[in-house]
Amino acid sequence: MLKIEAIFRPERVSAVAESLLAAGVTGFHYQNVTGQGQQKGVEVVTGRGGQTTTRSASSKTLLVTVISNDKKDAVVEAIVSASRTGEIGDGKIFVTEISDTIRVRTGEAGESAI
């Protein structure tokens, strides 16, 4: 089993969710986060005079799902194709191994609990 964590632009969340559903992933959650990567912040216009300032942190969405190993390539491709704009700040995907999963309601363990 694999845990996929994807950080991407908040305006792409609907496209990513649709793409994951099309790839057969029905269980995932996402949340709005703020952070700094290689982009090193964004310029924003503030005040009535139109002054620009640089905010070191930018808004992103963090999506998390756990999948079986055989779905890895399809899920990564679904996220990349739905979130890519071709500009700095498109995000990152992290893939990690999961040793076990337990469904609380039934007590099922392993891949059947996904």
FENDA-V390941 format. One line per field, one symbol per residue. ss: DSSP state (H for helix, E for strand, L for the rest). phi: phi as a letter, one per 30 degrees, with the letter a starting at -180 (. if undefined). psi: psi as a letter, one per 30 degrees, with the letter a starting at -180 (. if undefined). A space follows every 50 residues. Layout:
# FENDA-V390941
ss: ???
phi: ???
psi: ???
This chain:
# FENDA-V390941
ss: LEEEEEEELHHHHHHHHHHHHHLLLLLLEEEEEEELLLLLLEEEEELLLL EEEEELLEEEEEEEEEELHHHHHHHHHHHHHHHLLLLLLLEEEEEEELLL LELLLLLLEHHHHL
phi: .bcccbcadddcdddddddddddjcccabbbdbbabbddhjbdbcbiddi dcbccdcbdbcccbbcbdedceddddddddddcdcjcejdkbbcbbdcda bbdddcidbidddd
psi: kkkkkkklkefgeeeeeeeeeffgjfjllllklkakbffhalkkkllffg kklkkfklklkjkklklleffeeeeeeeeeeffkfglkgfalkkklkkel kkkeefgklafff.
